[in-house]
Amino acid sequence: AVTVDVDLTVGALTTAQVEDLATQAIVTYIGALAVGADVIVPGIISALALAIPGLLGVTLTLGTAPAPVGTSNITVAFNQIATVDTADIAVTVT
């Protein structure tokens, strides 16, 4: 889950557009990771910052199970690859 604090006037965006941008940024970031690459919080935040005009703040909860509560990186084994489905990403815009 991700909560993004956004000044919607900067990019003249709607809440729905920000939700879509955030979801796509996360999917693109994780999709670009190599085999064995960890999912790192700063990487996700950077992806969000590049994708969303007017981004003021980000709060993340990460995990490998439904309703994640973790706030730290996800370690990926050397022979595995991180994946994510858009249905698994919950975005809240404030």
ChimeraX attribute file (.defattr): number of C-alpha atoms within 10 A of each C-alpha:
attribute: neighborCount
match mode: 1-to-1
recipient: residues
	/A:1	19
	/A:2	20
	/A:3	17
	/A:4	23
	/A:5	16
	/A:6	20
	/A:7	17
	/A:8	18
	/A:9	10
	/A:10	11
	/A:11	13
	/A:12	10
	/A:13	15
	/A:14	12
	/A:15	14
	/A:16	12
	/A:17	13
	/A:18	24
	/A:19	20
	/A:20	14
	/A:21	19
	/A:22	28
	/A:23	22
	/A:24	17
	/A:25	21
	/A:26	23
	/A:27	18
	/A:28	14
	/A:29	18
	/A:30	21
	/A:31	13
	/A:32	13
	/A:33	14
	/A:34	13
	/A:35	13
	/A:36	14
	/A:37	18
	/A:38	19
	/A:39	21
	/A:40	15
	/A:41	17
	/A:42	11
	/A:43	15
	/A:44	22
	/A:45	21
	/A:46	13
	/A:47	20
	/A:48	23
	/A:49	18
	/A:50	13
	/A:51	17
	/A:52	23
	/A:53	18
	/A:54	16
	/A:55	18
	/A:56	12
	/A:57	14
	/A:58	17
	/A:59	13
	/A:60	17
	/A:61	16
	/A:62	20
	/A:63	15
	/A:64	12
	/A:65	8
	/A:66	10
	/A:67	13
	/A:68	13
	/A:69	13
	/A:70	13
	/A:71	13
	/A:72	14
	/A:73	16
	/A:74	16
	/A:75	12
	/A:76	14
	/A:77	12
	/A:78	11
	/A:79	9
	/A:80	12
	/A:81	17
	/A:82	19
	/A:83	13
	/A:84	14
	/A:85	9
	/A:86	11
	/A:87	7
	/A:88	13
	/A:89	19
	/A:90	14
	/A:91	19
	/A:92	17
	/A:93	17
	/A:94	13
